Amino acid sequence: MQLSCRHCEERSDEAIHATASNSALDCFAALAMTVRRALYRAILLLVVLAAAGFVEIQNPLAAEVPRAVGLPKPGTYPLDHIQKVPFGIVLEGNRFPHLLSHYTKGAITLFSFFYSACADPNGCPLAFEAFEQVRAALLTRADLRSQVRFVFLSLDPIHDQPEKLRFFEKHYAQDGNPVPWHFLTTYSYLFLNPVIRDMGEDIAFDAEASVGGGFVLNHILKVYLIDREGFVREIYSNQSLDPETILGDIETLSIEAAKTQ
């Protein structure tokens, strides 16, 4: 009989513990439900107030994007003097000759070779896109935009006559951007070849790809950052053509020039 009573007592204790555990879980569940409902009400109230114009909800994803991690602050790093821009005779808008140095001295210059028929997505179109992005960024920088010019020199003097390139220059002058963009060519390859050779550019006519009346030149995309004295200070490839990096390098040259004045 005693064994039976102890057994009943043990079962009673288990029932008490089970009841207590269930009660605790029920309390936690009720508390969670209360908090959830309060949170929903608070969110709903915030949305209503925002819609009425009483409060402004800040979207953290819409905040200004900070400078990319790993990019040094402009002016805190040196840019080497890689080479002097070579002598050259170029044309702009007509058949009157100009010295290439007229377009590579006196301002910070972003320079690249191109040709109007280029369709390689990793070539000239990529350069156009990068230049346009940098140019748009400079539009918001009153301290920099008056110090910079863009220059494209054609690799195809046969087809890219001055009159043809005038349409490019007119197009990019119509957007109201104060950063000038010059489209240059030469009289012939006799004038062009020494420039591309001394700038480290190589070109080759692709006969197979040009079948059917097209014209394809194989070349490696290079963009040159040139200082006011006509020295190449940085060379970007299609793998390093980052507008933010270019803008930082332009600012670095600007800071450098201000220190020497």
C-alpha positions in Angstrom: 0.0 0.0 0.0 2.8 2.3 0.8 4.4 1.6 -2.5 1.2 2.5 -4.2 1.0 5.8 -2.3 4.6 6.7 -3.1 3.8 6.0 -6.8 0.8 8.3 -6.6 2.9 11.0 -5.0 5.6 10.6 -7.7 2.9 10.9 -10.4 1.5 13.9 -8.6 4.9 15.6 -8.6 5.3 14.9 -12.3 1.9 16.3 -13.0 2.7 19.4 -11.0 6.0 19.9 -12.9 4.3 19.4 -16.2 1.6 21.8 -15.3 4.2 24.4 -14.2 6.2 23.9 -17.4 3.1 24.3 -19.6 2.0 27.4 -17.7 5.5 28.9 -18.2 5.4 28.2 -22.0 1.9 29.6 -22.1 3.1 32.8 -20.4 6.1 33.2 -22.8 3.8 32.6 -25.8 1.3 35.2 -24.5 4.1 37.7 -23.9 5.6 37.1 -27.3 2.1 37.6 -28.9 1.7 40.9 -26.9 5.1 42.2 -28.0 4.4 41.2 -31.6 1.1 43.0 -31.6 2.6 46.1 -30.0 5.4 46.1 -32.6 2.9 45.8 -35.5 0.8 48.7 -34.0 4.0 50.8 -33.7 5.0 50.1 -37.3 1.5 50.8 -38.6 1.4 54.1 -36.7 4.8 55.1 -38.0 3.7 54.4 -41.6 0.5 56.4 -41.1 2.5 59.3 -39.7 5.0 59.2 -42.5 2.2 59.2 -45.1 0.7 62.2 -43.4 4.1 64.0 -43.5 4.6 64.2 -39.7 7.7 62.0 -39.7 10.3 61.0 -42.3 11.5 57.4 -42.6 15.1 57.1 -43.4 16.1 54.2 -45.7 19.6 53.1 -44.7 20.1 51.6 -48.2 19.4 55.0 -49.8 22.1 56.7 -47.8 25.1 58.1 -49.5 27.5 55.3 -50.5 30.9 55.8 -48.7 34.2 55.7 -50.5 34.9 52.1 -51.5 36.9 50.1 -49.0 40.6 50.0 -49.8 40.7 53.2 -51.8 43.1 55.7 -50.3 42.1 59.3 -49.6 43.0 61.6 -52.5 46.2 63.5 -51.9 47.6 60.9 -49.5 49.5 58.8 -52.1 51.9 59.6 -54.9 51.4 59.0 -58.6 54.6 58.2 -60.5 55.8 60.1 -63.5 55.5 57.2 -66.0 56.5 59.0 -69.2 56.2 62.2 -71.1 53.5 62.4 -73.7 55.3 62.2 -77.1 55.3 64.8 -79.8 52.5 64.6 -82.3 50.5 66.5 -84.9 46.7 66.1 -84.6 43.5 67.4 -86.2 40.3 68.6 -84.6 37.3 69.7 -86.6 39.1 70.6 -89.8 42.4 70.0 -91.6 44.3 72.6 -89.6 47.2 70.9 -87.7 47.6 71.2 -83.9 50.3 70.0 -81.6 49.2 67.1 -79.4 50.7 68.9 -76.5 48.0 71.5 -76.9 45.6 68.8 -75.6 47.9 67.2 -73.0 49.3 70.2 -71.1 47.8 73.0 -69.0 45.1 70.8 -67.5 44.6 67.4 -66.0 43.8 65.2 -69.0 42.0 61.9 -69.3 43.2 60.5 -72.6 42.5 57.4 -74.6 42.7 55.9 -78.1 39.5 54.9 -79.9 38.0 54.6 -83.4 34.4 55.4 -84.3 33.6 51.9 -85.6 34.8 50.1 -82.5 32.2 47.7 -81.2 34.2 45.5 -78.8 32.4 45.8 -75.4 35.7 45.6 -73.6 37.2 48.3 -75.8 36.0 51.7 -76.9 32.4 51.4 -75.5 33.8 50.6 -72.1 36.1 53.7 -72.3 33.1 55.9 -73.3 31.1 54.6 -70.4 33.9 55.3 -67.9 34.5 58.8 -69.3 30.8 59.6 -69.1 30.6 58.5 -65.5 33.7 60.5 -64.5 32.4 63.5 -66.4 29.0 63.3 -64.6 30.8 63.0 -61.2 32.9 66.1 -62.1 29.8 68.0 -62.8 29.1 68.0 -59.1 32.7 69.0 -58.2 33.0 72.8 -58.8 36.6 72.5 -57.3 37.7 70.0 -60.0 35.6 70.3 -63.2 37.4 73.4 -64.5 40.8 71.7 -64.2 40.0 68.6 -66.3 39.7 67.8 -70.0 38.9 64.6 -71.9 40.7 63.6 -75.1 40.0 60.8 -77.5 42.5 60.2 -80.4 41.4 58.0 -83.3 43.3 54.9 -84.3 41.6 55.1 -87.7 42.6 58.2 -89.6 41.3 56.8 -92.9 37.7 56.6 -91.8 37.7 59.0 -88.9 38.1 62.3 -90.7 37.9 65.6 -88.7 34.5 66.3 -90.2 33.2 63.0 -88.9 34.5 63.4 -85.4 33.0 66.8 -85.2 29.7 65.1 -84.7 31.0 63.4 -81.6 32.3 66.6 -80.1 29.1 68.4 -80.9 27.1 65.7 -79.2 29.1 65.8 -76.0 29.1 69.6 -76.0 25.3 69.7 -76.1 24.9 68.0 -72.7 25.8 71.2 -70.9 28.8 69.6 -69.1 31.6 72.1 -68.6 34.3 69.4 -68.9 35.5 69.6 -72.5 35.8 66.4 -74.6 38.0 66.6 -77.6 37.9 64.1 -80.5 41.1 64.1 -82.5 42.5 62.4 -85.5 45.6 62.6 -87.7 46.4 63.1 -91.4 47.5 59.5 -91.8 49.2 56.5 -90.1 52.5 58.2 -90.9 51.5 60.8 -88.2 49.7 58.4 -85.9 52.1 55.5 -85.6 54.9 57.3 -83.7 52.4 58.5 -81.1 50.8 55.1 -80.5 54.2 53.4 -80.5 55.6 55.8 -77.9 52.4 55.6 -75.8 52.8 51.8 -75.7 49.7 51.0 -77.7 49.5 48.3 -80.3 47.0 47.9 -83.1 46.3 45.3 -85.8 43.8 45.2 -88.6 41.5 42.1 -88.2 40.9 41.0 -91.8 38.7 38.1 -90.8 36.5 40.1 -88.6 36.2 42.8 -91.2 34.7 40.5 -93.9 31.5 42.0 -95.2 32.6 45.6 -95.4 33.2 46.2 -91.7 36.4 47.6 -90.2 37.9 46.0 -87.1 41.1 47.1 -85.3 42.4 44.9 -82.5 43.9 47.0 -79.8 44.2 46.9 -76.0 42.2 49.5 -74.1 44.3 51.9 -72.2 43.3 55.1 -70.5 46.0 57.6 -69.6 45.8 60.1 -66.8 48.1 63.1 -67.7 49.1 65.9 -65.4 49.4 69.6 -66.3 53.0 69.3 -67.4 52.2 66.6 -69.9 53.4 63.6 -67.9 51.5 60.3 -67.9 50.8 59.6 -64.2 48.5 56.6 -64.4 47.4 54.0 -67.0 44.1 52.2 -66.6 43.1 49.0 -68.4 39.7 47.5 -69.0 40.3 45.6 -65.7 41.1 48.7 -63.7 38.8 51.3 -65.3 37.0 52.3 -62.1 35.4 55.8 -62.2 35.8 56.3 -58.5 39.5 55.4 -58.6 40.0 57.8 -61.6 38.2 60.6 -59.8 40.4 60.1 -56.7 43.5 60.2 -58.9 42.3 63.4 -60.6 41.8 65.0 -57.2 45.3 63.8 -56.1 46.8 65.6 -59.1 44.8 68.7 -58.3 46.0 68.7 -54.7 49.6 68.1 -55.9 49.4 71.0 -58.3 48.0 73.3 -55.6 51.0 72.6 -53.3 53.5 73.6 -56.0 51.8 76.9 -56.8 
